[in-house]
Amino acid sequence: MLQQSNFTKFFIIALLFIASSIFAQDKSMHMNMKGMKNGKQSADSTIVRKGVIDLKSIDKNNDGKVFQCPMEANVLSDEKGECPLCGMDIKEVPIEKAKEKLLKRGFKISESEMKDNSSDKKESAEATVAIWNKVCPITGEDVDSDTETVVFHGKTIGFCCSGCIKKFNKDPEKFMKNLSEDGTKFLGK
């Protein structure tokens, strides 16, 4: 009887060990899948910029434009692609817009970029539509002035990315409640 009891204890311990090993492998596999989208490896993580960002060196073809993620301002490239952080397509923007977004979100750009004050900046500011809100009604992120807008109850509503427009259009009343009366603060979901 004593031998059977020891065998049972050994069997239970072995099962626990096997179960914990399987759980650890599953968790490790899940962690490795973070950078995957639809079973495929997502975009090149070298386009996630850190430290002082030099936009001119990113603009390899010298066309004055770079590709930037609508959500992650520091994801920059000179070619089309996909953001390795959020999975969105990065979109082409003028270097001035990329610089604005980086500075607005607290990133540092090289000194040569800071000294380049283009006269186009005043002209482009005059040409943009007056967006009522400063933050996206879906995420609370800063509004991207290059993203499409929606007119709702006479107000031009801006968004951080095009994905948020689709969500907003499904229930605009709900998402407008996320914004303060003046549209400058995100109140929550």
C-alpha positions in Angstrom: 0.0 0.0 0.0 2.9 2.3 0.8 4.5 1.7 -2.6 1.2 2.6 -4.4 1.0 5.9 -2.3 4.5 6.9 -3.3 3.8 6.0 -6.9 0.7 8.2 -6.9 2.7 11.1 -5.4 5.4 10.7 -8.1 2.7 10.5 -10.8 1.1 13.7 -9.6 4.4 15.6 -9.4 5.3 14.4 -12.9 2.0 15.6 -14.3 2.4 19.0 -12.6 5.9 19.3 -14.0 4.7 18.4 -17.5 1.8 20.8 -17.3 4.0 23.7 -16.1 6.5 23.0 -19.0 3.7 23.1 -21.5 2.3 26.4 -20.0 5.8 28.0 -20.1 6.2 27.0 -23.8 2.8 28.3 -24.6 3.5 31.6 -22.9 6.9 31.9 -24.6 5.3 31.2 -28.0 2.7 33.9 -27.3 5.4 36.4 -26.4 7.2 35.6 -29.7 4.0 36.1 -31.6 3.7 39.8 -30.4 5.6 41.0 -33.5 3.4 38.8 -35.8 0.3 39.8 -37.7 -2.0 37.2 -39.4 0.7 34.6 -38.9 3.3 36.6 -40.8 6.3 38.5 -39.4 5.3 42.2 -39.2 7.3 45.1 -40.6 11.0 45.8 -40.1 11.6 46.9 -36.5 14.6 49.0 -37.6 12.1 51.7 -38.7 11.3 52.4 -35.0 13.4 55.4 -34.3 15.0 56.1 -30.9 17.1 58.9 -29.5 17.6 62.0 -31.7 15.8 61.5 -35.0 17.4 62.8 -38.2 14.6 63.1 -40.8 17.0 64.2 -43.6 19.0 60.9 -43.2 15.7 58.9 -43.4 14.7 60.8 -46.6 17.1 58.8 -48.7 15.6 59.8 -52.1 15.5 63.6 -51.1 11.9 64.1 -52.1 11.1 66.0 -48.9 8.7 63.2 -47.7 8.9 60.2 -45.4 6.6 57.5 -44.4 5.3 57.8 -40.8 2.9 55.7 -38.8 -0.4 57.6 -38.0 -0.3 56.2 -34.4 3.4 55.8 -33.6 5.2 59.1 -34.6 8.7 57.6 -34.3 8.1 54.8 -36.9 9.7 56.4 -39.9 10.9 55.1 -43.3 11.6 56.3 -46.8 9.5 53.4 -48.2 6.0 52.2 -47.8 5.5 49.5 -45.2 3.7 48.5 -42.0 4.3 49.7 -38.5 5.9 46.9 -36.4 4.3 48.4 -33.3 0.6 48.7 -34.2 0.3 46.9 -37.6 -1.0 50.0 -39.5 0.3 51.0 -42.9 2.7 53.9 -42.6 1.7 56.8 -44.8 3.7 59.3 -46.8 3.9 62.8 -45.2 6.0 65.9 -45.8 9.1 66.1 -43.6 7.6 69.2 -42.0 4.5 67.3 -40.9 6.6 64.4 -39.6 8.8 66.9 -37.6 5.7 68.6 -36.1 4.2 65.3 -35.0 7.5 64.1 -33.5 8.0 67.3 -31.5 4.3 67.3 -30.4 4.8 63.8 -29.0 8.0 64.6 -27.2 10.6 63.1 -29.5 13.9 64.8 -30.2 15.0 65.7 -33.7 18.5 66.6 -34.9 19.7 70.2 -34.7 19.8 70.6 -38.5 16.1 69.8 -38.5 15.4 72.4 -35.9 17.2 75.1 -37.9 15.3 74.4 -41.1 12.3 76.6 -40.7 10.5 76.3 -44.0 8.4 79.2 -45.3 5.9 76.5 -46.5 4.9 76.1 -42.8 2.9 79.3 -42.8 1.2 78.5 -46.1 0.3 75.0 -45.1 -1.2 76.2 -41.8 -3.5 78.6 -43.7 -4.6 75.9 -46.1 -5.6 73.4 -43.5 -9.3 73.0 -42.3 -10.0 74.3 -38.8 -10.4 71.0 -36.9 -12.5 71.6 -33.8 -10.9 69.0 -31.5 -7.3 68.6 -30.5 -7.5 64.9 -29.4 -9.0 61.9 -31.2 -12.5 61.0 -29.8 -11.7 57.3 -30.0 -8.2 57.0 -28.6 -7.3 60.3 -26.9 -4.2 60.6 -29.1 -3.3 64.0 -30.7 -5.3 64.7 -33.9 -3.3 64.1 -37.1 -4.2 67.1 -39.4 -3.4 64.9 -42.5 -6.1 62.4 -41.6 -9.6 62.8 -43.1 -12.1 64.7 -41.0 -15.9 64.2 -40.4 -18.4 67.1 -39.9 -20.6 66.3 -37.0 -23.3 68.8 -35.8 -21.4 71.6 -37.6 -18.0 70.8 -36.1 -15.1 69.4 -38.1 -13.9 66.4 -36.1 -10.3 65.3 -36.5 -8.8 61.8 -35.8 -5.4 60.3 -35.0 -5.7 57.8 -37.9 -8.1 56.6 -40.6 -9.0 53.5 -38.5 -10.7 55.7 -35.9 -13.0 57.4 -38.5 -14.7 54.0 -39.2 -15.3 53.5 -35.5 -16.6 57.0 -35.0 -19.1 56.7 -37.9 -20.7 53.7 -36.2 -21.7 55.7 -33.1 -20.7 59.4 -33.2 -22.8 60.4 -30.2 -21.0 57.9 -28.0 -17.5 58.9 -29.1 -18.3 62.7 -28.9 -18.9 62.1 -25.1 -15.2 61.2 -24.8 -14.2 64.8 -25.5 -14.3 67.9 -23.3 -16.7 70.7 -24.2 -13.9 72.5 -26.1 -12.5 69.3 -27.7 -9.1 69.7 -26.1 -9.2 66.9 -23.5 -10.0 63.2 -23.7 -12.5 62.3 -20.9 -12.4 58.6 -21.3 -14.4 55.8 -22.7 
